[in-house]
Amino acid sequence: MTDNTTTQEEGLFDSLAHKYVPYWPLFLLLFLLAMAGAWSYLHYLAVPTYETSATIIIKDEKKGVDESRMTQSIDAFTSNNIVENEIKVIQSRALTRQVIDDLYLYAPFYEEDKFKAIPAYSTSPIKVKLKIPEQAKEVEKVYFTFDKKARQVKIDGKKYALNTWSETPYGEMMFLPNDNQTDQPSLPLYFSIVHPKKVTDGIIGSLSIQAENKLSTAVNLNFTDASPARGEDILNKLIEEYNQVAIDKRNDLAAKTLDYVNNRILLVGKELKELENQMVQYKSSRGVVDLSEQGKMYLSNVGESDRNLSDINLQLAILSEVEQYVMLKSNSAGMAPSTLGIKDPGLTQLLQKLYDSEMEYQRLKGTTAENNPMLLAVVSEIDQIRPSILDNIRSQRSALQASRASMASNSSRYNSQLSTIPRKERELLEISRQQATKNDAYNFLLQKREETVLSYAPTDEDTRIVDMAESSLYPVAPKSLYIYLIAAVLSCVMGVVLISGREMMNGKLLFLSEILSNTDIPVVAELQYTKTKDKLHQRPTDGFVIEEFRHMRATIGLFGRTFVKKKIMITSSIAGEGKTYVSTNLAHSLASSGRKVALLDFDLRNPSTTRLFNLTNYKGITEYLMEDIEPYQIINTTESENLYVVPAGVFVGDSTELLLNGKLEDLFAYLENEFDYILVDTAPADIISGASVLTEFCNMTLLIMRHGYTPKALVKRLPKNNKFKFMNNMAIVFNGVKPRGLFKGHHGIEYGYGYELNYGNNAYLAKNT
């Protein structure tokens, strides 16, 4: 694969070399002119361009460069930038336009040289400020002079003072002292007025901004300009404006935020005050002090009431038992009911006294008679005690029942209060929640107001400058080496275009490749161009021509080991392609090899071969076809041994009918017996039909095509031309190939050179074997 590629490259190189090397004087001339043009451009036309660079660091949270915690705590509006987005901001038209307005770049100053304009940014004594740059009239050159003492600018005979708005033919403008002037001008000065949009496009086109790498937030700014000082000012001003825009944006956001926060504080404070009033009104109207404590108190009272009710009910039950005991009891002693729970000690004493009396009665009854005064006294005492006990019971029962009614009422009231506490708690909780929410919002707004106020405090900018803008010491463009290299390449391209264009625009056949690409007919020879005065002669004397025809006869197989007589027809498409030259020289070449050769001039309209051998007045083919004469009578000898010529004879107009009268068979039969080779020089096949008649008598046909003469259209139509389809064993001879280049008279590098004929020769030989 490598060998094939190398071979192809070498073949391509050889082809290009053979095609263009002959024109080396043209290339040399174009090269010298290009070098002279490049030198003139560099010294008289080119304006040196310098590169200005600056480096900044942009804070990017995604790449590890954040604000410090202290800064974040002070400035609530610290921006989190992304390097790629900030690069777009720096390159924005709005930022560039601000730089243009600040530096008055819409009115550039120049020094006028003979062939070029030199920027006067650092040499002009003044600068121009336009009142409305967008509406100013664009002017290419406005010449002026400056009177330093009078501090006046003179334009077209009119004088204008500095630092004053003046109405000029170019719009309302103000002339200002140039604080960037570092040198005095040496050439006439003028300024131009350019629309700011055009200046913006120019600056953006010359500005290049790139991040150092994917992980770094360092950004490199590069700007090319013809004035180093202007380039530095533009980059520095661009960085300054970028930082100022960030600060203004932050301050504007802080101001709007502060205004919004203050309005919200007033609104939230008003709502909070209303909720506080609603809370006070609710508590006062519902008797709410502390629902939690009040609920506990109500619950405690209900429990106490329930206990008291239970105690009262217990006492009432005891009183009922005691009453029943007292009322149902006889005077016999028995176990008295318990009075535990009865808080009245009198009842207990009365019961004890009744019990004691009944015990005394039982004791006396057993020892004394019923009428015993002592027994009667005890009975009387018992009868007195019982009413007292019943009265006591009734009195206590009334008191306990009244107390129970009061206790039940209180318990019911406490239960009712307890049932309303959840609803009050819910209502109070809703109000408290709203109050807490508004209170939190109020405190948050107060905090944000303080943070917003603190954000106005000086903080670090979003950008840190690593290197201020600095211009290169030497120009970066134009580069002399590149200019000369481009000039050299253009000279070569121009040479190739001129040569190739000349050849492509030519409608004539120039290259052997044009034949090979349009037809499969083999090409057996390339014959070099010879001068006209030496072209037709009876005997060739040029050794190169003799060698060419030797090579051609070997190519078409006339030197085979087995000798075979050949009848060769030489024809062409149109007149003037050199068929007579080829036929005569081929006849001489064959005769010089010791073979008998007959050369027949069948171009009956234009018998060039007849004239060449001075046989114009001799009988020839026409007489043979018209009269009753023998073939040997029209055969003539020549100065060359073994070469015989049959002239055309007298001209009789259209001779096609003569060729078809049947006598040609006898003629060719006779010639074939007498001669080794028969060469037939015919009329052009595309013009006269004689060649198509003669083709059946010949076993080989040579079609002559002439370099720079045969139309390309004929070559392209050759495969479809019926006049050539039936010719026997056709081969093409590329005749009159001229040397390429500007010098003539040498051989070896021709239009057809570089294309091997092996394909054509082999095809031709194979066709005839």
C-alpha positions in Angstrom: 0.0 0.0 0.0 2.8 2.4 0.9 4.7 1.5 -2.4 1.5 2.2 -4.4 0.9 5.5 -2.7 4.5 6.5 -3.2 4.4 5.6 -6.8 1.2 7.6 -7.3 2.7 10.6 -5.6 5.8 10.4 -7.7 3.6 10.1 -10.8 1.6 13.1 -9.9 4.7 15.1 -9.1 6.3 14.1 -12.5 3.1 15.1 -14.3 2.9 18.5 -12.7 6.6 19.1 -13.3 6.4 18.2 -16.9 3.3 20.3 -17.3 4.5 23.5 -15.7 8.4 23.4 -15.6 8.6 24.5 -19.3 7.0 27.8 -18.3 9.6 28.5 -15.6 10.4 32.0 -17.1 6.7 33.0 -16.7 6.8 31.7 -13.1 10.0 33.5 -12.4 8.6 36.8 -13.8 5.4 36.4 -11.8 7.5 35.6 -8.7 9.6 38.7 -9.1 6.6 40.8 -9.6 4.9 39.3 -6.6 7.9 39.9 -4.4 8.1 43.5 -5.6 4.4 43.9 -4.8 4.8 42.4 -1.4 7.7 44.7 -0.6 5.8 47.7 -1.8 2.8 46.7 0.3 4.8 46.3 3.4 6.7 49.6 3.0 4.0 51.9 1.6 0.5 50.5 2.1 0.4 48.2 5.2 -0.4 49.8 8.5 1.3 47.9 11.4 -1.2 46.3 13.8 -0.4 45.7 17.5 -1.9 43.2 19.9 -3.1 44.4 23.3 -3.8 41.9 26.0 -5.3 41.9 29.6 -6.2 39.3 32.1 -9.0 39.3 34.6 -10.4 36.7 37.1 -14.2 36.4 37.2 -15.8 34.9 40.4 -17.5 31.7 39.5 -19.0 29.5 42.2 -18.9 26.5 39.9 -15.1 26.7 39.6 -14.2 27.3 43.2 -14.1 31.1 43.3 -16.7 32.4 45.8 -17.2 35.4 47.9 -15.8 35.2 51.4 -18.2 34.5 54.2 -17.7 38.0 55.6 -18.6 39.6 52.2 -21.6 37.3 51.9 -22.9 38.3 55.3 -22.6 42.0 54.4 -23.7 41.9 50.8 -26.9 40.1 50.3 -26.8 40.8 46.5 -23.5 39.1 45.8 -23.8 37.6 42.3 -22.9 34.1 41.4 -21.4 34.4 37.9 -20.6 31.9 35.2 -17.4 32.6 33.2 -18.9 31.7 29.9 -21.9 34.0 30.4 -19.7 36.9 31.6 -17.5 36.6 28.5 -20.7 37.2 26.4 -21.4 40.2 28.6 -18.0 41.7 28.0 -18.4 41.1 24.2 -21.9 42.7 24.2 -22.7 45.6 21.9 -24.1 47.6 24.8 -20.8 47.5 26.7 -18.8 48.2 23.5 -21.0 51.1 22.7 -20.4 52.6 26.1 -16.6 52.4 25.5 -17.0 54.1 22.1 -19.0 57.0 23.7 -16.5 57.3 26.6 -13.4 57.4 24.3 -15.1 59.2 21.3 -14.0 56.4 19.0 -16.7 57.4 16.4 -14.3 60.3 15.4 -10.9 58.7 14.8 -7.9 60.9 13.9 -5.2 60.1 11.3 -2.0 61.4 9.9 -2.1 61.4 6.1 0.8 59.7 4.5 1.4 59.4 0.7 -0.2 55.9 0.4 -1.8 55.2 3.7 -3.4 56.7 6.8 -1.5 56.5 10.2 -3.6 56.5 13.4 -3.1 59.8 15.3 -4.7 58.7 18.6 -1.5 59.7 20.5 -0.4 62.6 18.2 -3.5 64.6 17.6 -3.8 67.6 19.9 -7.6 67.4 20.0 -10.5 64.9 20.1 -14.1 65.3 18.9 -17.2 64.7 20.9 -20.5 64.5 19.0 -23.7 65.6 20.6 -25.8 62.9 18.8 -23.4 60.4 17.3 -26.1 58.3 15.6 -27.4 61.3 13.7 -24.0 62.7 12.7 -23.2 62.8 9.0 -20.5 60.2 8.1 -17.4 61.9 6.6 -14.3 60.2 5.4 -11.8 63.1 5.8 -12.1 66.4 7.7 -8.8 68.3 7.5 -8.1 70.7 10.3 -5.4 72.8 12.0 -5.0 73.6 15.7 -3.9 76.9 17.1 -2.4 76.0 20.4 -2.0 79.5 21.7 -5.5 80.6 20.8 -6.9 77.1 21.6 -8.9 77.1 18.5 -9.5 74.5 15.8 -9.7 75.7 12.1 -11.8 73.7 9.6 -12.5 75.0 6.1 -11.5 78.5 7.2 -13.8 78.6 10.2 -12.5 78.6 13.8 -14.0 76.7 16.7 -13.2 77.1 20.4 -12.4 74.2 22.7 -14.8 72.8 25.3 -17.7 74.5 23.6 -20.6 73.0 21.6 -20.2 74.2 18.0 -22.4 73.9 15.0 -20.3 72.6 12.1 -21.2 71.3 8.6 -20.8 67.8 10.0 -23.1 68.2 12.9 -23.0 69.7 16.4 -19.7 68.8 18.1 -17.3 69.8 20.8 -13.6 69.9 20.4 -11.7 68.7 23.5 -8.0 68.7 24.4 -6.5 65.2 23.7 -5.3 63.9 27.1 -3.8 60.9 25.3 -1.3 63.0 23.2 2.3 61.8 23.8 4.0 63.0 20.6 3.7 65.7 18.0 2.3 65.0 14.5 4.7 65.0 11.6 2.1 64.8 8.8 -1.2 66.6 8.0 -4.0 65.7 10.3 -7.6 64.8 9.6 -10.5 63.1 11.4 -13.3 60.9 10.2 -16.9 60.6 11.4 -18.1 57.0 11.5 -21.5 55.6 12.6 -21.2 54.1 16.0 -22.7 50.8 14.8 -19.8 50.4 12.3 -17.3 51.2 15.0 -19.0 48.6 17.3 -18.7 45.9 14.7 -15.1 46.7 14.1 -14.2 46.5 17.8 -16.1 43.3 18.4 -14.4 41.8 15.3 -10.9 42.7 16.6 -11.7 41.5 20.2 -11.0 38.0 21.4 -12.0 36.8 24.9 -11.2 33.3 26.0 -11.0 31.5 29.4 -7.5 30.2 30.3 -8.8 26.7 30.5 -12.0 24.8 31.5 -11.1 24.7 35.2 -9.8 28.3 35.5 -11.8 31.5 35.9 -8.9 33.5 34.5 -10.0 35.2 31.2 -7.6 36.6 28.6 -8.7 39.6 26.6 -6.9 40.3 23.3 -7.5 43.2 21.0 -5.7 44.1 17.8 -5.4 47.7 16.7 -3.2 50.0 14.6 -2.7 52.2 17.7 -1.2 50.5 20.8 -2.3 53.3 23.1 -5.9 53.2 21.7 -5.9 49.4 22.1 -4.9 49.7 25.8 -7.5 52.4 26.5 -10.2 50.3 24.8 -9.5 47.2 26.9 -9.0 49.1 30.2 -12.2 51.0 29.6 -14.0 47.8 28.6 -13.0 46.2 31.9 -14.0 49.4 33.8 -17.4 49.5 32.2 -18.0 45.9 32.8 -17.2 46.3 36.6 -19.3 49.5 36.7 -22.3 47.7 35.1 -22.1 45.0 37.7 -21.9 47.6 40.5 -24.8 49.6 39.0 -26.8 46.5 38.6 -26.3 45.5 42.2 -27.0 49.0 43.5 -30.1 49.3 41.4 -31.3 45.9 42.7 -30.6 46.9 46.2 -32.4 50.2 45.8 -35.5 48.6 44.4 -35.3 45.9 47.1 -35.0 48.5 49.9 -38.0 50.4 48.5 -40.0 47.2 48.4 -39.0 46.1 51.9 -39.9 49.5 53.4 -43.3 49.3 51.8 -43.8 45.8 53.1 -42.7 46.7 56.6 -45.3 49.5 56.7 -48.0 47.1 55.4 -47.0 44.2 57.7 -46.7 46.5 60.7 -50.3 47.8 60.1 -51.6 44.2 59.8 -49.7 43.2 62.9 -51.2 46.1 64.9 -54.7 45.1 63.7 -54.2 41.5 64.9 -53.0 42.7 68.3 -56.1 44.8 68.7 -58.2 41.9 67.6 -56.5 39.7 70.3 -57.2 42.2 73.0 -60.8 42.6 71.9 -61.4 38.9 71.8 -59.9 38.3 75.2 -61.9 41.1 76.8 -65.2 40.1 75.1 -64.8 36.4 75.9 -63.4 36.8 79.4 -60.2 35.1 78.4 -57.1 35.7 80.4 -55.3 32.4 80.2 -57.3 29.6 78.7 -54.9 27.0 79.9 -55.1 28.1 83.5 -58.8 28.8 83.3 -59.4 25.3 81.9 -57.4 23.8 84.8 -59.4 25.9 87.3 -62.7 24.9 85.8 -61.7 21.3 85.8 -60.7 21.5 89.4 -63.9 23.2 90.4 -66.0 20.6 88.6 -64.0 17.9 90.4 -64.5 19.6 93.7 -68.2 20.0 93.1 -68.5 16.3 92.2 -66.7 15.4 95.4 -68.9 17.7 97.5 -72.0 16.3 95.8 -70.9 12.8 96.6 -70.3 13.8 100.2 -73.7 15.5 100.5 -75.4 12.5 99.0 -73.5 10.3 101.4 -74.6 12.4 104.3 -78.2 12.4 103.1 -78.1 8.6 102.9 -76.7 8.4 106.4 -79.4 10.7 107.7 -82.0 8.6 106.0 -80.7 5.5 107.7 -80.5 7.3 111.1 -84.0 8.6 110.6 -85.3 5.2 109.7 -83.4 3.7 112.8 -84.9 6.3 115.0 -88.4 6.0 113.7 -88.6 2.2 113.5 -86.7 1.5 116.6 -88.4 0.3 119.8 -87.0 1.0 123.2 -84.9 -2.1 123.0 -81.2 -1.4 122.7 -79.6 -2.3 119.4 -76.7 -1.3 117.1 -77.1 2.3 116.0 -76.2 3.2 112.4 -72.8 4.9 111.8 -72.8 8.7 111.6 -69.4 8.7 109.8 -69.5 11.6 107.3 -72.1 13.6 109.4 -70.3 16.8 110.2 -72.9 17.8 112.9 -71.6 16.4 116.4 -74.9 17.1 118.0 -76.6 14.3 116.1 -73.9 12.0 117.2 -74.3 13.0 120.8 -78.1 12.6 120.6 -77.7 9.1 119.0 -75.2 8.2 121.7 -77.6 9.4 124.4 -80.4 7.5 122.9 -78.3 4.4 122.7 -77.3 4.8 126.3 -80.9 5.4 127.5 -82.0 2.3 125.6 -79.3 0.3 127.2 -80.4 1.6 130.6 -83.9 0.7 129.8 -83.0 -2.8 128.9 -81.0 -3.2 132.1 -83.8 -1.8 134.4 -86.5 -3.7 132.6 -84.9 -6.9 133.6 -84.6 -6.0 137.3 -87.6 -3.8 138.0 -91.2 -3.7 137.3 -92.8 -1.8 134.4 -94.2 0.9 136.7 -91.0 1.5 138.4 -90.3 5.2 138.4 -86.8 4.7 137.3 -87.9 2.7 134.3 -90.6 5.3 133.5 -88.0 8.0 133.8 -85.8 6.2 131.2 -88.7 5.7 128.9 -89.6 9.4 129.2 -86.0 10.4 128.4 -86.0 8.1 125.3 -89.2 9.6 124.1 -87.8 13.1 124.4 -84.5 12.2 122.7 -86.1 10.7 119.5 -88.0 13.9 118.4 -84.8 15.9 119.0 -82.9 13.5 116.7 -85.6 13.6 114.0 -85.6 17.4 114.1 -81.9 17.5 113.8 -82.0 15.1 110.9 -84.7 17.1 109.1 -82.7 20.3 109.7 -79.5 18.8 108.3 -81.3 17.2 105.4 -82.7 20.6 104.4 -79.3 22.2 104.6 -77.7 19.4 102.6 -80.3 19.4 99.9 -79.9 23.2 99.5 -76.1 22.7 99.4 -76.5 19.9 96.8 -78.7 22.0 94.6 -76.1 24.8 94.7 -73.3 22.4 94.0 -75.1 20.9 91.0 -75.7 24.3 89.6 -72.0 25.2 89.9 -71.0 21.9 88.4 -73.3 22.4 85.4 -71.9 25.9 84.9 -68.3 24.6 85.1 -69.1 21.9 82.6 -70.5 24.4 80.2 -67.4 26.5 80.5 -65.2 23.5 79.9 -67.1 22.6 76.7 -66.5 26.1 75.2 -62.7 26.1 75.9 -61.7 24.1 72.8 -63.6 26.4 70.5 -62.1 29.4 72.2 -58.7 27.9 72.1 -59.1 27.2 68.3 -60.2 30.8 67.7 -57.5 32.2 69.9 -55.0 29.9 68.2 -55.9 31.1 64.7 -55.5 34.7 65.8 -52.2 33.9 67.5 -51.0 32.0 64.5 -51.7 35.0 62.2 -50.1 37.3 64.7 -47.0 35.0 64.9 -46.8 34.8 61.1 -47.0 38.6 60.7 -44.6 39.0 63.5 -42.0 36.7 61.8 -42.6 38.5 58.5 -42.1 41.8 60.2 -38.8 40.7 61.8 -37.6 39.1 58.5 -38.3 42.4 56.6 -36.5 44.4 59.3 -33.5 42.0 58.9 -33.6 42.3 55.1 -33.7 46.1 55.3 -30.6 46.1 57.3 -28.9 43.7 54.9 -30.0 45.8 51.9 -28.6 49.0 53.6 -25.3 47.2 54.3 -25.1 46.1 50.6 -24.4 49.7 49.7 -21.2 49.4 51.6 -18.0 49.1 49.5 -17.3 45.5 48.6 -14.9 43.6 46.2 -15.9 43.8 42.6 -17.1 40.7 40.7 -13.9 40.9 38.6 -10.3 41.0 39.8 -7.8 42.5 37.4 -4.7 40.3 37.1 -2.9 42.3 34.3 -3.9 45.7 33.0 -4.1 46.1 29.2 -0.6 46.2 27.6 0.3 46.3 23.9 2.9 44.3 22.2 6.3 45.9 21.6 6.4 44.9 17.9 3.6 44.7 15.4 1.8 41.4 15.1 0.6 42.1 11.6 1.4 42.3 8.8 4.0 39.5 9.2 6.6 40.0 6.5 7.4 36.3 6.1 3.7 35.5 5.6 3.2 38.3 3.1 6.2 37.1 1.1 5.0 33.5 1.4 1.5 34.5 0.2 3.0 36.5 -2.6 5.1 33.5 -3.7 2.1 31.2 -3.5 -0.1 33.7 -5.5 2.6 33.9 -8.2 2.5 30.2 -8.6 -1.3 30.1 -8.5 -1.4 32.9 -11.1 1.0 31.1 -13.3 -1.0 27.9 -13.1 -4.2 29.8 -13.7 -2.8 31.5 -16.7 -1.4 28.4 -18.2 -4.3 26.1 -17.4 -6.8 28.8 -18.4 -5.1 29.3 -21.7 -5.2 25.6 -22.4 -8.7 25.1 -21.1 -10.1 28.0 -23.2 -8.5 26.5 -26.3 -11.0 24.5 -28.3 -8.2 22.6 -30.1 -6.7 19.3 -29.3 -3.7 19.8 -26.9 -3.2 16.7 -24.8 -2.9 13.0 -25.6 -5.1 12.4 -22.5 -8.0 14.1 -24.4 -7.7 11.4 -27.0 -7.3 8.5 -24.6 -10.3 9.7 -22.5 -12.7 9.9 -25.4 -11.9 6.9 -27.5 -10.5 3.3 -27.2 -8.6 3.6 -30.6 -4.9 3.1 -29.8 -2.4 5.9 -30.3 0.7 4.5 -32.0 2.8 7.6 -32.3 3.4 11.1 -31.1 5.2 13.2 -33.8 7.0 16.3 -32.8 6.2 19.6 -34.4 8.6 20.8 -37.2 8.8 24.1 -38.9 6.7 24.7 -42.0 9.6 25.2 -44.4 11.1 21.8 -43.4 7.9 20.0 -43.1 7.4 18.7 -46.7 10.4 17.3 -48.4 11.1 14.4 -50.6 13.7 12.9 -48.3 13.8 13.5 -44.5 17.1 14.8 -43.2 16.3 15.5 -39.6 17.7 12.6 -37.5 15.0 13.1 -34.8 12.2 12.9 -37.4 13.8 9.7 -39.0 14.0 8.1 -35.5 10.3 9.1 -34.8 9.1 7.2 -37.9 11.3 4.2 -37.1 9.7 4.0 -33.7 6.2 4.4 -35.3 6.7 1.6 -37.8 7.9 -0.6 -35.0 4.9 0.3 -32.9 2.4 -0.6 -35.6 4.1 -4.0 -36.2 5.9 -3.5 -39.5 9.1 -5.1 -38.1 7.6 -8.4 -37.1 9.7 -11.6 -37.4 7.2 -12.9 -39.9 7.0 -10.5 -42.8 3.4 -9.7 -43.9 2.7 -7.3 -46.7 0.7 -4.3 -45.4 -1.7 -1.9 -47.1 -2.0 1.2 -44.9 -4.4 4.0 -45.4 -3.5 7.4 -43.9 -6.4 9.8 -43.4 -7.6 12.5 -41.1 -10.8 14.2 -40.0 -10.2 17.6 -41.6 -7.6 19.0 -44.0 -4.3 20.3 -42.6 -3.8 17.7 -39.9 -0.6 16.4 -41.6 -1.6 13.2 -43.3 0.7 13.9 -46.3 3.6 14.6 -43.9 3.0 11.3 -42.1 2.5 9.3 -45.3 5.6 10.6 -47.1 7.9 10.3 -44.1 6.6 6.8 -43.3 7.1 5.8 -46.9 10.7 7.1 -46.8 11.3 5.2 -43.5 9.9 1.9 -44.9 11.9 2.3 -48.1 15.1 2.9 -46.2 14.7 -0.5 -44.6 15.0 -2.2 -48.0 11.3 -2.8 -48.7 9.6 -1.7 -51.8 7.0 0.9 -51.0 4.2 2.3 -53.1 2.8 5.7 -52.0 -0.6 6.4 -53.6 -2.1 9.9 -53.6 -5.9 9.4 -53.4 -6.5 12.9 -52.3 -7.9 13.7 -55.7 -9.1 17.2 -54.7 -5.9 18.4 -53.0 -3.1 16.2 -54.2 -0.3 17.4 -51.8 1.8 14.2 -52.3 1.7 14.7 -56.1 2.9 18.3 -55.8 5.6 17.3 -53.3 7.2 14.9 -55.7 6.6 17.3 -58.7 4.3 14.8 -60.5 1.5 17.3 -61.2 1.5 16.8 -65.0 1.9 13.1 -64.8 -0.8 10.5 -65.4 -2.2 9.2 -62.2 -5.1 7.5 -60.5 -7.7 9.6 -62.3 -6.4 8.7 -65.7 -6.2 5.0 -64.7 -9.8 5.0 -63.6 -11.0 6.9 -66.7 -8.8 5.5 -69.4 -7.7 2.1 -70.6 -4.1 2.1 -69.3 -2.1 -0.4 -67.2 -1.2 0.1 -63.6 2.6 0.2 -64.2 2.0 3.3 -66.5 1.1 5.5 -63.5 3.8 4.3 -61.1 6.8 6.7 -60.9 10.2 6.4 -59.3 11.6 8.9 -56.8 15.0 9.9 -55.6 14.7 7.5 -52.7 15.5 3.9 -53.6 12.6 1.5 -53.2 10.1 4.3 -53.0 7.5 4.7 -55.8 4.7 7.2 -56.0 1.4 7.0 -57.8 0.2 10.6 -58.4 -3.5 11.7 -58.2 -3.7 12.7 -61.8 -5.9 15.4 -63.4 -8.7 16.9 -61.2 -12.2 16.0 -62.4 -14.4 17.2 -59.6 -16.3 14.6 -57.6 -14.4 11.3 -58.1 -16.6 9.0 -55.9 -18.2 7.4 -58.9 -14.8 6.8 -60.4 -13.6 4.9 -57.3 -16.6 2.6 -57.6 -16.1 1.6 -61.2 -14.3 -1.7 -60.2 -10.8 -0.9 -61.5 -9.4 -0.3 -58.0 -9.4 -4.1 -57.4 -7.1 -4.6 -60.3 -4.9 -1.7 -59.2 -4.4 -3.0 -55.7 -4.0 -6.6 -56.9 -1.1 -5.5 -59.1 0.5 -3.3 -56.4 0.2 -6.0 -53.8 2.2 -8.4 -56.1 4.9 -5.8 -56.9 5.4 -4.0 -53.5 5.9 -4.9 -49.9 4.0 -1.9 -48.5 1.3 0.1 -50.0 0.6 3.5 -48.4 -2.7 5.3 -49.4 -2.8 9.0 -48.7 -6.6 9.8 -48.8 -8.7 12.9 -48.6 -10.1 13.9 -45.1 -12.6 11.3 -44.1 -15.0 13.8 -42.5 -15.2 15.8 -45.7 -15.0 13.4 -48.6 -16.3 9.8 -48.7 -13.3 8.5 -50.7 -11.7 7.1 -47.6 -14.6 4.9 -46.7 -14.5 3.5 -50.2 -10.8 2.7 -49.9 -10.9 1.1 -46.5 -11.9 -2.3 -47.9 -8.6 -2.4 -49.9 -6.5 -1.7 -46.8 -5.8 -3.8 -43.7 -4.6 -0.9 -41.6 -5.8 2.7 -41.1 -3.8 5.6 -39.6 -6.0 8.5 -38.4 -4.0 11.7 -38.1 -4.8 14.2 -35.4 -2.8 17.4 -35.1 -1.9 19.1 -31.9 -3.4 22.6 -31.6 -5.3 22.2 -34.8 -7.8 19.3 -34.6 -11.0 20.5 -32.8 -11.7 18.9 -29.5 -15.3 18.4 -30.6 -14.2 16.0 -33.4 -12.3 13.9 -30.9 -15.3 13.7 -28.6 -17.6 12.7 -31.5 -15.1 10.1 -32.8 -16.7 7.1 -31.1 -20.1 8.0 -32.7 -18.7 8.9 -36.1 -20.0 6.2 -38.5 -17.4 7.1 -41.1 -14.6 5.7 -38.9 -16.5 2.7 -37.5 -15.9 0.4 -40.5 -12.2 1.3 -41.1 -9.9 -1.7 -40.6 -7.5 -1.8 -37.7 -7.6 1.9 -37.0 -4.8 3.6 -35.0 -4.2 7.3 -34.2 -1.1 9.3 -34.9 -0.8 12.4 -32.7 1.0 14.8 -35.1 2.7 18.1 -34.7 3.1 18.0 -30.8 4.7 21.3 -29.9 7.1 21.7 -27.0 5.6 23.3 -23.9 7.0 26.4 -22.4 8.2 29.8 -23.6 11.3 28.5 -25.4 10.8 26.7 -28.7 13.1 24.5 -30.8 13.8 21.8 -28.2 12.3 18.4 -27.8 11.4 16.1 -24.9 8.8 18.1 -23.0 5.6 18.3 -25.1 1.9 18.6 -24.6 1.5 14.8 -25.0 4.5 14.0 -22.8 4.1 12.0 -19.7 1.3 9.6 -21.0 2.6 6.2 -21.8 1.6 4.6 -25.1 1.9 1.1 -24.0 -1.8 0.8 -23.6 -2.4 1.9 -27.2 0.4 -0.2 -28.6 -0.6 -3.4 -26.9 -4.2 -2.9 -27.8 -3.2 -2.3 -31.4 -0.8 -5.2 -31.7 -3.3 -7.5 -30.0 -5.9 -6.4 -32.5 -3.7 -7.4 -35.5 -2.4 -10.7 -34.3 
